[in-house]
Amino acid sequence: MRFDMMTTGAGWSRAAELARDAERAGFSGMLFTETSVPPWMSIAAAAMAAPTLEFTTGIAVAFARSPMVAAGLAWDLADNTGGRYRLGLGSQVKAHVERRYASAFDPPGPRLRDYVEAVKACFRAFRGEEKLAHDGPYYKLSLLPPAWTPRPHDYGDIKIDVSAVGPWMCRMAGEVADGIHVHPFHSLSYLHNRLLPAVAEGAARAGRAPEDVQLIIPVFAVPGDTPEERAPLIDRARFQIAFYGSTRNYAFQFDDLGFEGTSALLNERLKAGDLAGMAAAITDEMLEHYAVITTWDQMADALLERYGGIATRIVMYLAEASITADPSAVGKWGEVAKACVGAQ
């Protein structure tokens, strides 16, 4: 099991600083989300600062850019990191894609599948295996003159991961992706009863084993030896779970565990601007399902018990916030990282 840190990318200098700290501590890699800024330059800065870490976008917004652009960026990062990069893609939500990025969204599932296939076609053309000739329902690519072809390198087998929550996306990922970025808002019930069966179904359609699809799982891990030490991260986890859970399409995450009506309640409080009320709706019982809360010494065992045999990579959603608040915590996170990686 690989052990990563999640970051939103707070500038190149900060990305480099976090990368150096993570590398020294024993983390395996870093996952960069795409929120207010694209992640590519921050990854480049981090990769130059930490020459052993592995990097992924988790996720880059696919529809905001051409598959050729995404493929070219991935190719360049794979080259300059010596193969320590994998491309994570996702659809985002309709409002952002259409109104923030001015791009086409519908239908998101089939469009993302075609996007992945288009990126793969670009990689094959970059590797010199075939001419660029992708003729999909949403993306058509057929022109790549030699002068515009990226230079060859030894790291062209770039993994492509997609974010997937619902059954259609999970089946699609099982068919065409190398891995899945699991949503941070998840329970073990969801993983075992919804996600893994759908991935297996998709993998079977493609004639491959479910184990061929790697799971990258962000975790709301809250370590601390006292209630006071854990309190700030618990508050952060409550709010993030509430924010994600306010999305009506994710209501099943609550309903499957007997917390019916929670998503609708959160959505109402979000519309009312009651952020504190949203967080307060996430009970301690809910936290047991959606977060891992324990002492520093017990955290590695708790993570391995929950995700061992399931996750290829676990990603610490709250580690950056923890280290920012207390720089000395990086060493403690490092001990957790080493125990998790060493147990594989």
N, C-alpha and C positions, 0 to 999 in steps of 0.2 A: 504494500500500500504506500502510495506517495502522499506527501504531506505538504500542502501549499498554503500560501497566504493570499487573501483576496484584497484588492485595492481598487479604488475608483480612479486613481491617477491624479494626484494633487500637484502636478508640475514635474518637470524633468529632474530637478535636483532632489526633490522629495522621493521620487520613484527610485533614483539611484541610491539614496540613503537607505530606504527600506530594503532594497535588494541586497545591499552590503550586509545589513543587519541580519536579514533572513538567511543569507548564505552562511555567515559565520555561525549562526545559531543551529543550523542543521536542517532548515526547510528544504524541500525538494524543488519548489518552484513558486511562481507567482501567477495569479489569475487577474487580468485587468478587465474590468467592466467598461462598457461604453455608455456614459451618462451625459455629462455636460461637454466633454471633449472626446475626440477619437483617441483610441488607446495606442496607436502604432508608435508614435514618437516616445511616449513614456516607456514602452517596452524596449525600444532601442537604447534609451538611456540606462534602464535597469540592466539590460543584457551586457552592456559595456562595463558596468560597475561590478557585476557578479557573473563571472565567466563559467560558472558551473550550474547555475539555476536553469530550470526549464520554464517556459512561458507559454501562456495561452490567452486568447481573448475569450472572455466568458460573460457576455457574448459581444461580438461585433454585430451591429445592425445590418443584416444582409441587404435588404431592399433599398437602403439608402445609397448604395453604390453599385456600379456594374460588377458582374462576376469577374470580369477581366481585371478590374481595379483590386478587388479582394484577393484574387489569385496572385497578382503582381506583388502586392504588399507581403503576402505570406511567403512567396518565393524569395523575396529579398531578405526577410527576417530569418527564414530558415538558413539561407546562405551565410548571413553574417553572424548567426548564433551557432553555427556548426550543427544544425539540425535540432536545436533545443527550442523549437517553436511548433505549436499546433494551432490550427485555425478553428476557433469556435464561432459559430454563426447562429443567429436567431432572427425571428420575424419581428420582434417588438410588438406593439399594439397598434391598432388601426389609426387612432388619432395622431400618434407621433409620426408614423410613416407618411400619412397623407398630409397632415397639417404642419408638421415640423420639418420633414425632409422633402415634401412635395413629390412623393414617389407613389407608385402603385402598390397596393396591399392585397386586394382580394384576387383569388382565394389564397390565404396565407400558407396552408399546408402544401397543396400542389405547387404553388409558386416556390416555396423553399426547397422542395424536392428538386425541381428543375434547376434552381440556383446551384444546389450542391453538385448536380450532374454537370452543369456548365463550368463550375470551378474545376472539377476533375478533368474535363476536356481541356481546359487551359493548362493544367499541370502536365497532361500527356503531351500536349504540343510543346510546352517548354522543355520537356525531357527529350524531345525529338522522336517520340514513338509514333506520332501520326500528325497529319495536318489538322489544324483547328477546324472542326466541323461539328459544332453543336447546333442542332435544330430542334429545340424544345418548344413547348407551347407558350412559354413566356420569355425565353431568352434565346437569341439566335446569334451565334458567333462563327465567323467563317474567314476572317482576315487577320493574318499574323505574318507580315513580311519579315524576312531575316533581320532587317535593321531594327525592328521593334520587338524582336524576341529576346527575353532576358537571357543573360549569359548562363551557360550550364554550370551546375555544381553537383556535389555528391550527396545532397540532402533533399532531393526532389520528391521523395516519398512522404509528402506532408499529410499528416492526419487531419481529417475534417470532422469536427464534432458539431452537433446541433442541440439547441435547447428544445426540450420536449416535455409536455405536461400531460395532455390528453391522449386518449388511445390512438387516434389517427397519427399524430406526430410521433408517438413512441413506436408504432409499427413502421412508419416511414424511416425513422432513425435505424431501426433494426435491419431494414433492407439496404440502405445506401450510405449510412454514416459510419465512421470509425468509433465514435463515442457519443455519449449524451451528456449535456450539461443539465443535471437534475435541478429542479427549482429548489432554492433554499427553504421554501415553505413546503415541508414534506414530513410524513411520519413513516415509521416502519411498515405500518399497514398499507400505506400507499405504495411503497416500494415493492412489497411482496405480492400484493393482491391486484395492483393495477399496472404499474410500470413494467416490472419484469415479465409478466405474461404477455403484454403487448409487444415488448421488444423481442421475445422469443418467437412470437407469431411472425413478425416482420423478418427476423433472421431466417426462419424456415422458408419463407417465400423466396429468399435470395440464395437458398442452399448453403447457409453457413450456420455455425453454432452461435447460440446466444452469447457465449463467452467472448466471441469476437468483437462484441460491442462494449466498449469500456465505459464505465460510469464515473463521471466527475461530479462529486457531491459536495456542495457548500453546506457547512454545518454551523448552526448557532451554538457554538461551544462557549460555555461560560465557566472558566476556572476561577478558583479563589478559595483561600483557606478560612475565610470568615464571611458571614452574611454581608458585612459592610464592604468587603473587598469585591464580592460578587454583585452587589446591588447596581452599580452603574451599567454593567453589561446586561444584567437581567432587564433593566428598564429599556435598554436599546433593543434587546431581543423581543420584548413584548410589543414595542412599537412596530418593528419591522414585520413581525408576524401579523399584527393587526392590519398594517398597510397592505401587505400582500393578500391577506384573507378578505379584504374588502372587495376584491375583484369577484364578481358574481360567478364567473366561470370556474373559480377555485372553491366554490361552496362545498363541493364533495369532500374536500380535505377535512372539513369540520364534520360534515354529515356522517361520513363513514365511521367516525369515532363517537358518535352519539351527541355531538354538539350542534344539533340542528338549529338553524335560524341565526347562527353567529355571523355568517357572512353578510346577511341582510342587515343585521344590527350595525355591523362595522361600516357598511356602505352608507347607512343613514347618518351615522356620526361623522363620517368623512365629509359628506355633503354639507353638514351643519358646521363644519370647521372645528369639531370637538375632538382634537387630537388626543388630549388626555383621556377622554372617555373611551376612545378607541383602544388605547393601550390597557386601560383598566378592565376592558372586556375579556382580555386574555388571562385566564385564570392560571393558578399554579398547576392545576390538573392538565390544562392544555400544554403548558410549558414542558411537562414530562414527556409529551409526545413529539413536540416540535423543536426542542432544544436539548442540549446535553449540559447539565449543570452539576458540577462536582468540585472536589478539591484538586489542586494542582497534581498531587501524587496519584490520584485516581483517574485523571482525565484520559490518559493514554489507554488504560484498560477499558474505560467506558466507551471510548470511540471504537476500539477494536471489537468489543462485544457487539456494538450496534452495526458497524459497517464492514467488519471483517468478512471476506468472502463475497461481498457485494460491490464495494467501491474499488476502483483502480486508483483514484485520487480522492482524498478528502481535502476540502478547502475551508480554512478557518475564516468565517465571515467577519468575525469581530476582533481578530488578532491585531489589525492595524489600529483600531480604536483603543485597544488595550495598551499597545506599545506607545501610542501617542500620549496617553494619559500617564503612563508609568514606564519610561524607557528601560528600567531594570527588568521589566516583565519579559523582554525578548529572550533572556536566558532561560526563563521558565518555559516559555513556548518552545524553545529549542529542545529542552529535555523531553517534552511531549512528542515533538517531531521525531527525535531520534528513537524513542521507544516504539512509535508507530511504524516507522520505516524499518527498524531493526526486526520487527515481528513478522515481516513478510516471508 
